[in-house]
Amino acid sequence: MKLVSFNIGIKIDNSKAIGEFIESQKPDIVAFQEIIRHFDDSVFDMYKSKSDIEKIIGKRLPYSFFGPQWIADAMRKNGKMHRDFNGFVEQGNEVISKFPIITAVNEHYHKQYSLELEWANFYTEDHPRSVQIVELDINGKALQVLNLHGLYSKGKLDSDRSIAQCEYVLDATKRKDIPTIIVGDFNLFPDTESIRILNKEFRNLINEYSIVNTTCSDYKDDVEAGDRVVDYIFVNDKINVNSFEVIDTNISDHLPLILDFDIND
């Protein structure tokens, strides 16, 4: 089986390119971060990524679960327009699958789902953050996928919040003793204590495969891009890894992570 994890970037007009890339990979499971669900027809086209991508890949991957983090019609800083959506949208994470979904929850571990209109305090307070916990039926076998877009962390370094985040994720994996994959943009460098929390009980494929970058250098003017490794895939001992790679492409400010795997008997 093949899984793709990809932060597709809210600020990039790339839905068609993302959809076509996913189609070319022919994955069985996709985990997106920073995907956008729009509510109003007036919303600018670049903020309709969820519906536009699903139009391209939905036939092959008919099962999906979207987990919103916040809702807004625009981002304002001290009352001044920073990013106008021209209507209401939600940003969140999504798992899309060839296989049926058994159960799925979207658990907020930092703040609650809310209307976010003022963004001047983003770097100190952040916006709501959640983790998706999705259980799939893989031909009669259960597979658990956890998908998240991690808290903002200054310099991609540890904070009390990032440590609490990784502890929350690890605790969530222990609710069921089944094959488990953790994916996402953690906004953290590999040598942080936060990431080491997960390393203690999961295989960190970024480390195993000596990956040195998961962000696109074409977006180096963006302070959030070009910062080495911030995206990860972790697996437990019930997952057999056939191959793992990070593909160099400029269709987002992050690079897609590609895992080929089997579930151990």
Backbone hydrogen bonds, N-H to C=O, Kabsch-Sander energy under -0.5 kcal/mol:
donor,donor_aa,acceptor,acceptor_aa,energy
3,L,259,L,-3.0
4,V,29,I,-2.2
5,S,257,L,-2.4
6,F,31,A,-2.5
8,I,6,F,-0.8
8,I,33,Q,-2.1
12,I,9,G,-1.2
14,N,12,I,-1.5
18,I,14,N,-2.8
19,G,15,S,-2.8
20,E,16,K,-2.5
21,F,17,A,-2.1
22,I,18,I,-2.6
23,E,19,G,-2.3
24,S,20,E,-2.0
25,Q,21,F,-1.4
26,K,22,I,-1.3
28,D,2,K,-2.7
29,I,2,K,-1.8
30,V,96,I,-3.0
31,A,4,V,-3.0
32,F,94,E,-3.1
33,Q,6,F,-2.0
34,E,92,G,-0.5
35,I,92,G,-2.0
37,R,90,E,-2.5
38,H,36,I,-0.5
39,F,88,F,-2.6
40,D,88,F,-0.9
43,V,40,D,-1.7
44,F,85,F,-1.9
47,Y,44,F,-2.2
48,K,45,D,-1.4
50,K,36,I,-2.6
52,D,48,K,-2.3
53,I,49,S,-2.7
54,E,50,K,-2.1
55,K,51,S,-1.5
56,I,52,D,-0.7
56,I,53,I,-1.0
57,I,53,I,-2.2
58,G,54,E,-2.2
61,L,57,I,-2.1
63,Y,97,S,-2.3
65,F,95,V,-2.2
67,G,93,N,-3.4
69,Q,91,Q,-3.3
70,W,91,Q,-1.2
71,I,114,S,-2.1
72,A,89,V,-2.1
75,M,83,R,-3.3
76,R,74,A,-0.5
76,R,117,L,-1.5
77,K,80,K,-2.9
78,N,76,R,-0.5
80,K,77,K,-1.8
82,H,75,M,-3.1
83,R,75,M,-2.0
85,F,73,D,-1.6
85,F,83,R,-0.5
86,N,73,D,-0.7
87,G,73,D,-0.8
89,V,72,A,-2.6
90,E,37,R,-2.6
91,Q,70,W,-1.4
92,G,35,I,-2.3
93,N,67,G,-2.0
94,E,32,F,-1.9
95,V,65,F,-2.3
96,I,30,V,-2.7
97,S,63,Y,-3.6
98,K,28,D,-3.0
102,I,100,P,-0.5
102,I,135,E,-3.3
103,T,135,E,-1.1
105,V,133,I,-1.7
107,E,105,V,-0.5
107,E,131,V,-2.5
108,H,106,N,-0.6
109,Y,129,R,-1.6
110,H,129,R,-1.5
114,S,69,Q,-0.6
116,E,71,I,-2.6
116,E,114,S,-0.6
117,L,115,L,-0.7
119,W,76,R,-4.0
119,W,117,L,-0.5
122,F,119,W,-1.6
124,T,121,N,-0.9
125,E,121,N,-3.0
126,D,121,N,-0.7
126,D,122,F,-2.1
129,R,110,H,-2.2
131,V,107,E,-2.3
132,Q,147,N,-2.9
133,I,105,V,-2.5
134,V,132,Q,-0.5
134,V,145,V,-2.8
135,E,103,T,-2.9
136,L,134,V,-0.5
136,L,143,L,-3.2
137,D,100,P,-2.5
138,I,136,L,-0.8
138,I,141,K,-3.8
139,N,137,D,-1.2
141,K,138,I,-1.5
143,L,136,L,-1.8
144,Q,179,P,-3.0
145,V,134,V,-3.1
146,L,181,I,-2.7
147,N,132,Q,-1.8
148,L,183,V,-1.5
149,H,130,S,-0.7
150,G,148,L,-0.5
150,G,185,D,-4.0
156,K,153,S,-2.7
157,L,154,K,-1.4
163,I,159,S,-2.2
164,A,160,D,-2.2
165,Q,161,R,-2.3
166,C,162,S,-2.1
167,E,163,I,-2.1
168,Y,164,A,-2.2
169,V,165,Q,-2.3
170,L,166,C,-2.4
171,D,167,E,-2.5
172,A,168,Y,-2.3
173,T,169,V,-1.6
174,K,170,L,-0.8
174,K,171,D,-0.8
175,R,172,A,-1.2
176,K,173,T,-0.7
178,I,176,K,-1.5
181,I,144,Q,-2.5
182,I,234,F,-2.7
183,V,146,L,-3.1
184,G,232,Y,-1.4
185,D,148,L,-1.1
186,F,184,G,-0.8
186,F,230,V,-2.2
187,N,230,V,-0.8
188,L,230,V,-0.5
189,F,156,K,-2.5
192,T,189,F,-1.2
196,R,192,T,-1.9
197,I,193,E,-1.3
198,L,194,S,-0.7
198,L,195,I,-0.7
199,N,195,I,-2.0
200,K,196,R,-1.4
201,E,198,L,-1.3
202,F,198,L,-1.8
203,R,235,V,-3.0
204,N,202,F,-0.5
205,L,203,R,-0.9
205,L,233,I,-2.1
208,E,204,N,-2.3
209,Y,205,L,-2.2
210,S,207,N,-1.4
211,I,206,I,-2.3
214,T,228,R,-2.1
216,C,253,D,-2.2
219,Y,216,C,-1.5
220,K,217,S,-1.4
222,D,219,Y,-1.8
223,V,221,D,-0.5
225,A,222,D,-2.0
230,V,228,R,-0.5
232,Y,184,G,-2.6
234,F,182,I,-2.8
235,V,203,R,-1.7
236,N,180,T,-1.8
239,I,236,N,-1.7
240,N,262,D,-3.1
241,V,239,I,-0.6
242,N,240,N,-0.6
242,N,260,D,-2.7
243,S,260,D,-1.8
245,E,258,I,-2.1
247,I,256,P,-1.9
249,T,247,I,-0.8
254,H,7,N,-0.6
255,L,214,T,-2.9
257,L,5,S,-2.8
258,I,245,E,-3.2
259,L,3,L,-3.0
259,L,257,L,-0.5
260,D,243,S,-2.7
261,F,1,M,-2.6
261,F,259,L,-0.5
262,D,240,N,-2.4
264,N,238,K,-2.4
264,N,262,D,-0.5
